[in-house]
């Protein structure tokens, strides 16, 4: 069960609009808090320089300089572009206790945050679904 929030996001759309805007897999992840299969996402091995944006609304969320290969099967980052870009809330689903990462602009589910990142980069790992992002190469 997810921790409920009363937060109002700057971008709000009826579910029918989200379904039209997003392909079925992106809708499942961003709007239904799903996940893509590990090692399957288009950005897992991406090494280009640029900005990762929320696929739901275009909000810049991660820069490629914060991306690293954690070996977990999903794109991993050490920090967002800013603390205002994301929302962190507790996720108690699937019998686990995790920190869920959401887009602060539209509330779309991006992935989870874990305390097992590189020590020399803050010790945090943002484990993000490729399907929840678009990439703008610099």
Phi, psi and omega in degrees: 000134181274147175288126182279146178232150179260010183300138174259128181266149179301326179251118179231130178227149171296151181304327179297323178291319177299319180296325178286322184287322188253147173290165185304320181291318178296320178299314181301317182286305186292319187259334182249009176061037178276191176215152175272161178295143178298148178066012183253344187284147183294340182256001182304316182256007182297128179241007180290158179269132179167196183244135173265128182243154174298127179293337180284326187220353180085006179295124176296127184240323180219147173257149182299334179295341179266359181275144176209164180269103180271346182080008185275345180103354177231156174302136181236142182226156179264341180196152175281170178298329174200160179293339179280349183285334184233164171239139177245130175216159182287142180233117182252018183284160175059028178069019181240165173240114183221166173259115179276141177252126179237153172291128181287347183269322183233354179080009180293139177288126180255320183165216182221162179243136182229153181270035183238028179280179181298130181301322182285357179233028174102348176077011181248141175239120172266109183261109193239140176287128177304319185294345178272358185232158164243155181240129177249106181289141179266000000 
